[in-house]
Amino acid sequence: MAEHVIRLPDVGEGVAEAELVEWHVKIGDLVREDTVLAAVMTDKATVEIPSPVDGEILWLGAEIGDVVPVGSDLVRLKVSDEKISSSANDTRTPARKTAIRETAPSAPLPERSEEPVQEVPVAAVARAAMKRPAKTDPIRHLGHAALRAEGEKPLASPAVRLRAREAGLDLRQVTGSGPAGRITHEDLEAYFARGPGSAKAPGPQPRTSVEDIKVVGLRRRIAEKMTLAKRIPHITYVEEVDVTGLEELRESLNNTQRHDQLKLTLLPFLMLATVRAVAEQPNLNALFDDEKGIVHQHAGVHFGIAVQTSAGLMVPVVRHAETLDLWSCAAEVGRLAEAARNGTASRDELTGSTITITSLGAMGGVMSTPIINHPEVTIIGVNKIMMRPVWDGSAFIPRKMMNLSSSFDHRVIDGFDAARFVQRIKTLLETPALIFVEG
């Protein structure tokens, strides 16, 4: 037997290091060639690191959240001498790039149909089996066990934890009979049967536990970018918009839409109105290089659309919105939002925006203070539509009202320009026919 070292490969894009965001294996695991060992993140792409050979995991070179330099040792495998001689101990490992995706547990190894799989040595299987903890008898081993070591967190399902909290039981006192010492409902029942006097009567109990969650992956990238963005001196301007007429138009168009067209939301109308407003104030559609002191003013309007995903906030980009019509905007927003949520959005689809729109839909609240998507200078925030009484000069009438909460980089955008920009969008949304009038 021999040792095979897998190093972090050059993942491209000129990066010298990557953050380890996921391990798919642990020490002692037997892996096959092409089994995904780990995932690392660079900028907004996740890169999977596969194994180039069959073997047994001997050593893992980093922890989740560590930033690993390219070329550093990542994994060490025990492999057969034949495998080493055939590969010449080549430690270069190709990387598989994918868009950011929700972390999921490793799937069972698929059957390989291209070529016969090398048989794992019987001795290795025996050693792996010997490493597995023997299944314990809960009746014999459960009971008043000693407290676990300080900081050691008992393994248990949420339902077991809830049951223990309601009984006032510290789970560190219970020995688990499940895999890796996991505590089961049977373990709790055995504990209560042997020591009912030690458990408190069910009922509300103080919650004193503290769970430490390391900020890694996309969440850490978001934190870093938000910290950078909040250094920008923001000016936030809030204006209410009467969207009664717009909502009537939207409903009418949805009632006549073709089967291949997506249902229209307010967002495509806002995008077209913003394109018209940007044409009059191109300095709002720009990127500010604060290190060089240069404002890059773009002719093309590339909308970043903030999308909430299970992995965190992502901003896919609708490119050249100035060339799109209402239905095309809706289709592109729908496509990109779905790609972001299911983890198939490419790096190109997640970069290159020049102005951002953020909306929480029905949860949008009365107002918000959006944070600029650095290095952009403008972000438009959409709040929820509410029926409000509006004075028309002689009486209060019910109108559908919505607030726009928009933020601007006050270093390069004056308050007057910000207000004029929002007022222009307001005019277009309140008289939606103007959105479609050329000139």
C-alpha positions in Angstrom: 0.0 0.0 0.0 1.1 3.6 -0.6 0.0 7.1 0.0 -1.5 9.5 -2.6 -1.7 13.2 -2.0 -4.4 15.4 -3.5 -3.6 19.1 -3.6 -6.0 22.0 -4.2 -5.9 22.4 -8.0 -5.8 25.7 -10.0 -9.5 26.5 -10.1 -9.0 29.2 -12.7 -10.1 32.8 -12.9 -6.7 33.9 -11.6 -7.4 33.0 -8.0 -4.6 31.9 -5.6 -6.8 30.5 -2.8 -10.3 29.2 -2.2 -12.6 28.7 0.8 -13.4 25.2 1.9 -17.2 25.1 2.2 -18.0 21.4 2.3 -16.5 18.0 3.0 -18.2 15.0 1.3 -15.9 12.4 3.0 -14.3 11.8 6.4 -11.2 9.9 7.6 -11.6 6.2 7.1 -14.0 6.4 4.2 -13.3 4.3 1.1 -13.7 6.3 -2.1 -13.7 5.5 -5.7 -12.2 7.4 -8.6 -14.3 10.5 -9.4 -16.0 10.5 -6.0 -16.4 14.1 -5.0 -14.2 14.7 -1.9 -14.9 18.4 -1.1 -16.3 21.7 -2.4 -14.5 25.0 -2.4 -15.8 28.4 -3.2 -14.1 31.1 -5.2 -16.0 34.4 -5.6 -19.5 33.2 -6.5 -18.8 29.7 -7.9 -18.5 26.4 -6.1 -15.8 24.1 -7.3 -16.0 20.3 -6.6 -12.8 18.4 -6.0 -13.0 14.7 -7.2 -10.7 11.9 -6.3 -8.4 10.8 -9.2 -8.0 7.3 -7.7 -9.6 4.6 -5.5 -8.5 4.6 -1.9 -9.1 5.1 1.8 -9.1 8.6 3.4 -6.2 9.0 5.7 -6.0 12.7 6.4 -8.0 15.9 5.6 -6.0 19.1 5.4 -8.5 21.8 6.3 -11.7 22.6 8.2 -14.9 24.1 6.9 -14.4 27.8 6.5 -10.6 27.6 6.0 -9.1 29.5 3.1 -6.8 27.1 1.3 -4.0 28.2 -1.0 -3.8 26.6 -4.5 -1.3 23.8 -4.5 -1.6 23.0 -0.8 -2.2 19.5 0.4 -6.0 18.8 0.7 -6.4 15.1 1.1 -4.2 12.0 1.6 -5.4 8.6 0.5 -4.1 5.1 1.1 -4.0 3.4 -2.3 -2.7 0.2 -3.8 0.9 0.1 -5.1 -0.5 -0.7 -8.6 -2.6 2.4 -8.6 0.4 4.6 -7.6 2.6 3.1 -10.3 -0.1 3.5 -13.0 -0.7 7.2 -12.1 3.0 7.9 -11.3 1.8 9.5 -8.1 0.3 12.4 -10.1 -1.2 14.7 -7.5 -2.9 17.0 -10.0 -6.6 16.8 -9.5 -9.1 18.3 -12.0 -11.8 20.5 -10.5 -15.5 20.6 -11.5 -17.1 24.0 -11.5 -20.7 24.5 -10.7 -22.9 27.5 -9.8 -23.6 28.1 -6.2 -25.9 25.4 -4.9 -27.6 24.4 -1.7 -25.4 22.1 0.3 -26.8 18.6 0.2 -25.6 15.3 1.7 -23.5 13.1 -0.5 -25.4 10.6 -2.6 -24.5 6.9 -2.8 -21.7 6.1 -5.2 -23.2 5.5 -8.7 -22.4 2.4 -10.6 -19.7 3.1 -13.2 -20.6 1.7 -16.6 -17.6 3.0 -18.6 -15.0 0.5 -17.2 -14.7 -2.1 -14.4 -14.3 -0.6 -11.0 -11.1 -1.6 -9.2 -11.9 -4.0 -6.4 -11.3 -2.5 -3.0 -8.8 -4.7 -1.1 -10.5 -7.0 1.4 -8.1 -6.0 4.1 -9.1 -2.4 3.7 -12.8 -3.3 4.0 -12.0 -5.3 7.1 -10.2 -2.4 8.7 -13.0 0.0 7.8 -15.5 -2.4 9.4 -13.3 -2.7 12.6 -13.4 1.1 12.9 -17.2 1.2 13.1 -18.4 1.5 16.6 -20.1 -1.7 17.8 -23.9 -1.5 18.2 -24.6 -1.1 21.8 -27.4 -2.5 23.9 -29.5 0.5 25.1 -30.8 -1.4 28.1 -27.3 -2.3 29.3 -25.5 1.0 28.4 -28.2 3.7 28.9 -28.8 5.2 32.2 -27.2 7.8 34.4 -24.2 8.4 32.2 -21.4 10.8 33.1 -21.7 14.3 31.6 -20.0 14.7 28.2 -16.8 16.7 28.0 -17.2 20.5 28.2 -18.2 21.9 24.7 -19.0 18.5 23.3 -22.5 18.6 21.7 -24.7 15.5 21.9 -26.0 14.2 18.6 -29.7 14.0 18.4 -32.6 14.8 16.1 -34.7 18.0 16.7 -37.6 15.9 18.0 -35.4 14.3 20.6 -33.9 17.6 21.6 -37.4 19.1 22.0 -38.5 16.1 24.1 -35.5 16.5 26.3 -36.0 20.2 26.8 -39.6 19.7 27.8 -38.5 17.2 30.4 -35.7 19.5 31.6 -33.1 16.9 30.7 -29.5 17.7 29.8 -28.8 15.4 26.8 -25.1 15.2 27.9 -26.3 12.9 30.6 -27.6 10.3 28.1 -25.5 7.8 26.2 -26.6 7.4 22.6 -27.0 4.0 20.9 -27.3 5.3 17.4 -24.6 5.9 14.8 -21.7 8.0 16.1 -23.4 8.1 19.5 -26.6 9.7 18.3 -29.3 9.8 21.0 -32.7 8.3 20.0 -36.2 8.2 21.5 -35.5 4.7 22.8 -32.4 6.1 24.6 -34.6 8.7 26.3 -37.2 6.2 27.3 -34.5 3.9 28.8 -33.0 6.9 30.7 -36.4 7.9 32.2 -37.2 4.2 33.1 -33.9 4.0 35.1 -34.0 7.4 36.7 -37.5 9.0 36.7 -36.7 11.0 39.8 -33.9 12.9 38.0 -36.1 14.2 35.3 -38.2 17.3 35.8 -41.9 17.3 35.0 -42.7 18.3 31.4 -43.4 22.0 31.0 -41.7 25.2 29.8 -38.1 25.3 30.9 -35.4 27.9 30.6 -33.3 27.6 27.4 -29.6 28.1 28.3 -27.9 26.4 25.3 -25.8 28.5 22.9 -25.0 27.2 19.4 -21.9 28.5 17.6 -22.4 28.6 13.9 -19.4 29.4 11.7 -20.0 31.8 9.0 -18.7 30.2 5.8 -19.3 30.0 2.1 -21.9 32.3 0.5 -22.9 33.7 3.8 -19.4 34.8 4.5 -19.1 36.4 1.0 -22.4 38.2 1.7 -21.1 39.5 5.0 -17.8 40.7 3.5 -19.6 42.5 0.6 -22.2 44.1 2.9 -19.4 45.3 5.2 -17.7 46.9 2.2 -20.9 48.4 0.9 -21.9 50.0 4.2 -18.7 52.0 4.1 -20.4 53.9 1.2 -22.2 57.1 2.4 -25.7 56.2 1.4 -28.6 58.5 0.8 -32.0 56.8 0.9 -35.0 58.4 -0.7 -38.5 57.1 -0.1 -41.5 58.0 -2.3 -45.0 56.6 -2.5 -46.4 55.6 -5.9 -50.1 55.2 -6.9 -50.0 51.9 -8.8 -53.8 51.5 -9.2 -53.7 52.1 -13.0 -50.6 49.9 -13.4 -52.2 47.0 -11.5 -55.3 47.3 -13.7 -53.1 47.2 -16.8 -51.1 44.2 -15.4 -54.3 42.3 -14.7 -55.6 42.9 -18.1 -52.4 41.8 -19.8 -52.3 38.7 -17.7 -55.8 37.8 -18.7 -54.8 37.9 -22.4 -51.3 36.4 -22.1 -50.3 33.5 -24.4 -49.7 30.1 -23.0 -45.9 30.5 -23.5 -45.8 33.8 -21.6 -45.1 34.0 -17.9 -47.5 35.9 -15.7 -46.5 39.5 -15.3 -45.6 40.9 -11.9 -44.8 44.6 -11.2 -41.1 44.0 -11.7 -41.0 44.1 -15.6 -42.9 47.4 -15.6 -40.4 48.8 -13.0 -37.5 47.6 -15.1 -38.8 49.3 -18.3 -39.6 52.5 -16.4 -36.1 52.5 -14.9 -34.6 52.0 -18.4 -36.5 55.2 -19.5 -35.4 57.1 -16.4 -31.7 56.0 -16.8 -31.7 57.3 -20.4 -32.3 60.8 -19.0 -29.9 60.4 -16.1 -27.1 58.0 -17.2 -25.0 58.8 -14.2 -27.4 56.6 -12.1 -26.5 53.6 -14.2 -22.8 53.4 -13.3 -20.0 51.7 -11.3 -17.7 53.8 -9.1 -14.1 52.7 -8.8 -13.4 54.5 -5.6 -9.7 53.5 -5.6 -9.0 55.2 -9.0 -11.7 57.9 -8.5 -13.5 56.9 -11.8 -17.2 56.6 -12.5 -17.8 54.0 -15.2 -21.1 55.2 -16.8 -22.7 52.4 -18.8 -24.9 52.8 -21.8 -26.3 49.3 -21.5 -28.7 48.6 -18.5 -27.8 45.4 -16.7 -30.2 44.8 -13.9 -29.1 42.9 -10.8 -32.3 41.3 -9.4 -31.9 40.4 -5.7 -33.2 36.8 -5.1 -33.5 35.0 -1.8 -32.3 31.4 -1.9 -31.8 28.7 0.6 -28.0 29.4 0.5 -28.5 33.2 1.0 -29.0 36.3 -1.1 -28.0 36.1 -4.7 -28.1 38.7 -7.5 -28.5 37.2 -11.0 -28.2 39.7 -13.8 -30.7 40.6 -16.6 -28.4 42.0 -19.3 -29.2 44.7 -21.8 -32.7 45.4 -20.5 -32.9 48.3 -22.9 -33.4 45.7 -25.7 -36.2 43.8 -23.9 -39.9 44.2 -24.0 -42.3 43.6 -21.1 -42.7 39.9 -21.6 -39.0 39.3 -22.3 -38.2 41.0 -19.0 -40.6 38.7 -17.2 -39.2 35.6 -18.9 -35.6 36.5 -18.2 -36.3 37.4 -14.5 -38.2 34.1 -14.1 -35.4 32.1 -15.7 -32.6 33.7 -13.7 -34.5 33.5 -10.4 -35.1 29.8 -10.9 -31.5 29.2 -11.8 -30.3 31.0 -8.7 -32.7 29.1 -6.4 -31.8 25.6 -7.8 -28.1 26.3 -8.0 -27.6 26.2 -11.8 -26.8 29.9 -12.4 -23.4 30.4 -14.0 -20.8 32.9 -12.9 -21.6 35.1 -15.9 -25.2 35.2 -14.9 -24.3 36.3 -11.3 -21.9 39.2 -12.3 -21.9 42.3 -14.4 -24.9 44.3 -13.0 -24.9 48.1 -13.3 -28.0 48.9 -11.2 -29.9 46.6 -8.8 -33.6 46.1 -7.9 -34.5 44.5 -4.6 -38.0 43.4 -3.6 -39.5 41.2 -0.9 -42.9 41.2 -2.7 -45.8 40.9 -0.2 -43.3 41.0 2.7 -41.8 44.2 1.5 -43.0 46.3 4.4 -43.8 50.0 4.4 -40.3 51.1 3.6 -36.7 49.9 3.7 -33.1 51.1 3.5 -31.5 49.1 0.7 -27.7 48.6 0.8 -26.0 49.5 -2.5 -24.6 46.6 -4.4 -20.9 47.8 -4.6 -19.5 49.1 -6.9 -22.9 50.2 -8.3 -24.2 53.7 -7.3 -28.0 53.0 -7.3 -30.3 50.4 -5.8 -34.1 50.5 -6.1 -36.1 49.0 -3.3 -39.7 47.9 -3.9 -42.1 47.8 -0.9 -45.5 46.0 -0.8 -48.6 47.3 -2.4 -51.4 48.3 0.1 -54.8 49.7 -0.3 -54.8 53.1 1.3 -57.3 56.1 1.5 -56.0 58.9 -0.7 -57.4 62.4 -0.8 -58.4 63.5 -4.3 -59.4 67.0 -3.4 -62.9 66.4 -2.4 -63.0 63.0 -0.7 -60.9 60.0 0.4 -60.8 57.3 -2.2 -59.3 53.8 -2.0 -56.1 53.5 -4.1 -53.3 50.9 -4.4 -50.2 52.5 -3.1 -46.6 51.3 -3.0 -43.4 52.9 -1.6 -40.2 53.0 -3.5 -37.2 53.0 -1.1 -34.0 53.7 -3.1 -30.4 54.3 -2.0 -27.6 56.1 -3.8 -23.9 56.5 -3.4 -23.8 60.1 -2.1 -20.1 60.5 -3.0 -21.1 60.7 -6.7 -24.9 61.2 -6.7 -26.4 64.3 -5.2 -29.7 64.3 -3.4 -31.4 66.4 -6.1 -30.4 63.9 -8.8 -31.6 61.0 -6.7 -35.0 62.6 -6.0 -35.4 63.5 -9.7 -34.6 60.0 -10.7 -37.2 58.4 -8.4 -39.8 61.1 -9.3 -39.4 60.2 -13.0 -39.9 56.5 -12.2 -43.0 57.4 -10.1 -44.5 59.4 -13.1 -44.0 56.5 -15.5 -45.5 53.9 -13.1 -48.5 56.1 -12.3 -49.1 56.7 -16.0 -48.0 53.3 -17.4 -48.8 54.2 -21.0 -45.8 56.6 -20.9 -43.5 53.5 -20.5 -44.4 52.4 -24.0 -44.3 55.8 -25.7 -41.1 56.2 -27.8 -39.2 59.4 -27.7 
